[in-house]
Amino acid sequence: MFQNTVLPWLARWIGPKTALLMVTVVWGGTFVVVKFGLTLSSPMFFVACRFLVAALAIGLLSYQSLKRTTKADLIAAMAIGLSITGGYGAQTVGMQYITSSESAFITALYVPLVPFILFLVFKKVPHYMTCIGALVAFMGLVVLSGGGSSSQTMNIGHIITALSTIALAIEIILISHFAPNVNLKNVTILQLFFAAVFAFICMPIVGETELPEFSWALVGIIGGLSMASAIIQLTMNWAQRSVDSSTAAIIYAGEPVWAGIIGRIAGERLPAMALLGGVLVVIGLLLSELRPKRKKALIEAPAEQVKDALEK
C-alpha cells in the first residue's frame, strides 16, 4: 500500500532526494527516543523488537506480494538485514555510554566511509576531497570523544559507535547495489525481518540472557520506532533506485544536525569541545562530497578553437 500510494506521491511532488532529506529529520529524532528506550530494555532485544514489529506492520499490509519473493530478493534482504543488525545493534549498545547527540554525530562518519569501502570492493579510487573530508571528520571524532580533554574522555561507547559506521556504510552500498533489480516491497519486509532475527541471535552473544520487564512505555516506544523504521527503510530503498550511494550518503549527513537539535530540545547539553567536534564531523561530511569544478584553460582547447577565438 505504501509503495502503491505514498511513494508515487513522493515521486511526483518532492522527488527522491527531498524524500531522503525528510528521512534524515525522522532519523535524527529517533536517537533521543532510543536513548530513553534503553532505560527500559537491553540493547539487542530493543533492536530485535524494533525491526520485527516494523517487518510485521509492512508484511500484514503487503503479504500477497511476499508470495512472489524471488531468490534475488532473499539474498538482498539477508545481506542488508545483516548490515542493519551490525550497524543499529552496535550503535544501540554504544548509546548506553554516551549521549544521543554524540551517537548521532559519530554514526554520521559512515558518510566518508562509503567511497572508501567502494574502493576496497570495486577498486573505485576515492576523490581527493573525500580523503580531505574523511580526515576532517576523523579530527571531529577525536575532539567529540575527548581528545585528551580532562572534562571528557573517550569511552567504550564512542568506540563501539564508531565501529557501527562500517556496517551502516555497507548497508548504504548494498541498498544501491540491489535496489534496481529486486522487488522493493518484498526486500524491505524481509530485510527488517532478518535484521530482527539476527539481533535475537546476537542477544546471548553480547550477554543478554534475560528479557526486560514488561512496560507499556517500552511497547509504545518500540511501536513508534518500528513505524519510523519501516517508513525510513522503504523510502531509502525506493529513493536509492535513482540516487547513487555517494549522493545518498551526503544527504544523510543532515541526520546528526537534526539529532543534535532535537537532543538539545530534550535537555542534552554537550560540552563546548564536543559541539566543536560535532561541527567538524558535519564539515568533514560535506567536504567529502564536494567536487570543485576546474576551469578549463584556453590552451587546453584544440588548436583550431584557439585560433578562431583569437581571430574573433
N, C-alpha and C positions, 0 to 999 in steps of 0.2 A: 504493500500500500504506500509506504513512504517513497519507494523508488518510482512508483507509477504516478503519484500525485505531487508530493513535495519537491522531489528532485527536478522534474520538468519545470516547475515554477521557479526554482532557483536558477536553472539554466537560462530561462527566458528573462528574468528580471534582474538578477545580480551577477550571474556568471560564476564559474568555478573558483576563481581567485578570491572574489569577495566572500564566497561561501567559506573558504578556508580561513579567511580573516575573521569571520564571525565565529568559527570554531575555536580560534585562539582565545576569544573572550570567555566562552564557556569553559574551555580547558583551563584557563588561568584561575577561574573561580573554584575549580574542583580541589585545588591544593588545600585551601583552608578547610573545606568540608572533610577531606581525607584526614587532615591533622586532627580534627575533632573526633572523627570516627575511630581513630587509633586509641582513644581513651576508653573505648568500649569493646574493642576487638583486637586480636592479634593480626599482624600484617598480611600473611599469606591467606588466611581464612577470609579476611576482608576483601582481598583482591579476587579470590576464587568466587565468592558470593556476588561480588560486583559484576563480574563478567558472565556468570551463569544466569543471573536474572536478566541481564541485557540480551543474552542469546535467546532465552525463553520468550522474552517480550516480542522480539522481531520474529522468532520462529512461529509463534502462535498466529501471527498476522500473515505469515508467508509460508506455512507448512506445505502447501501444494507445490510450491516451487522446489522444495527440497527433494521431491521425487525425481527431479531432472538433474540431480547432482552428478557431475562427471568426475573422473579420476583427477583431472587437472584442477577442479575446484577443491577436492580433498587435499591434494598436495599443497596448493596455495594456502588453504586455510590452516593446515598443520604448521607450515613454515612461519606464517605471520602470527599465528596463535602462540607459538613457542617464543618468538621475539617479544610479543606483548607481555607474556608472563615474566620473561627475564627483565624487561625494561620496567614495567609497572611494579613487579614484585620487589626488585632491588630498590626502586625509588621509594616504595612504601615502607620497606624495612628501614631505610636510611632516615625517613622522616620522623622516626621515633626519637632521633637525637638532635635534629635541627629544626628551624622554623619552616613554615610552609613557603615563605618568601625565598629563603636560602635554597630550598629544594627546587623551586621553580627556576631560579637563575642558573643553578648548577645543571639541572636537567637540560636546559637550552643549549648546552655545549654539544649536543648531538648534531646541531646545525653544521658547524665546520667539519664534523666527523664524517658526514655523508660523502663528500667528494674524496676524502682520503680512503674510505672503505671501497669506493668505486675504483680508485686507483689500484688497491691491493687485489681486487677481484677481477676487474676488467681492464687493468693497465691504462686507465684513463688518467693522464697526468693532470694534477690539480693546477688551477690558475694561480699565479704568484700572489694575487690578492687573497686567495683562500688561505695561503700559508701565513700571510701577514695577519689576517683576521683571526686565524687559529691561535697565533702567538699572543695577540692582544686579549683574546677570550681566556686563554690559559692564565695570563697575568691577572685577569679579573678574578679567576677562580682562586688563585693564591691569596689575593687581597681579601676576597669574600670569606675565605675559610680561616683567616687569621694572619697568615704570612709572618709569624713571629710576634704578633701583637700580644701584649700581656692581657688585654681585655677579652680576646677571643682567639682560640686556638683550634687547629684542625682536629676533628674527632672522627670516629668510625662512620658517623652519619654522612659526613662530607665525602669520604672515600667510597662508600657503598653507592651513594647517589651518583657520583662521578662515573662509576663503573656501569650504572644503569644506562648511561647515554649511548654506550656501544650497541646494546640491544635495541634501543629506540631508533638509532640511526639505521640499523639493519631493517627494522620494521618499515621505515620510510622507503628504503630502496626496494624491498620486496613488494610493497604495495604498487609502486610504479612499474615494477617488472611484470607482475601478474595481472594487474587491472585490465589491460586491453584484451586479454584472452580468456577471461573467466566470467561466470555468472556472478555479478556484483552482490545480489541479494543472498545467494547461497554461501558465497565465501564470507560475507560479513557475519552471517549467523554462525557458521561453523568455526570461524577464527575466534569468535568470542567464546564459543563452547569449548574449543580446545584450550584456549587460554585459561579458562576456569579449571578444566581437568588437570592441566599441568601444574596449576597453582595448588590444587588439592594434593597432588602427588608430592609437591615440594614441602608441604607442611611438616611432616616428621623429619625431613632433611634439615630444616632450619630450627628444629627443636620445638615445634608447636604440637604438643601431644594432647592438649585439652582444648575443648571448644569453649568460647566465651559464654558468659551468662546471657540468657535471652533478655533483650531490651527493645521496646518499641521504638526508641530513639535510633538504635542501630538499624532496625528494619527500615525506618524512614530514610536514613542516610544512604543505605545500600540501594534502596529502591530509586531514590533520586539520582544517585551517581550512575546507576545502571542505565537509566533512560538517557542520561547525558552521554555515557559511553557508547550506547547504541547509535545515537544521532551522530556523534563525532566520528566513529569508525565508518559508518555508512557514507557520510559526507566526504570523508577523506578518500575512500575507495572510489567514489564517483568522480570527485574533482580531479584526482590524480590520473584519470584516464587522459586528460588533456593538459595537465600541468606537470612538468617534469620534476624529478625528485629534488634537484637543487633549488629550483624556484619555490617549490612547496616548503622546503626547509627554511628559507629566508622569511616566508610568510609566517611560519610557525614561531619565528623569533619574537613576535609580539606577545606570545604567551607569558613569558616571565614578567613583562611590563604590567600586564593585567593582573597577574598573580600578586605582584608587589603592591599595586594599588588596592586590590581587594584585601590583601593581608593587612595593610595599614588601616583600612577602614575597620577591620575586625579586631584591631588593637595591637598588632605586632609592631614593634619599634626596633628596627635594626640599628646597630651602631653605625657611626658615620663611615668608618672604613669598610664595613660590609656593604653599605649603599654604594660607595665608590667602586667596590669590586663588582657589584651588580651592573652598574653603568658601563664598566669596562667590558663585561661579558656581552652586553647588548651591542656596544660599539663594535666589538670583535665579530659578532654575528653579521652585522650589516656590512662590515668591511670584507668579510669572507665571500660575499656575493656581489660585491661592487666590481664592475667591469668597465674601467675607463676607456673611452674611445680615442684611438690615436688619430691625430690629424695627418692626413697623407700629404707629404711634401710634393711640390711641383715636379721635383727631379725624379720622383717615383713613377710619374706618368710616362706613357710611351713617347718616344722622341717626336712623333708626328703631332701629338696633342700639345707638347711643349712649344713646338714651332708655331702651330696655329694660335696658341694663346698669346705668344709674343707678338705675332703679326697683328692681332686684334687690339 
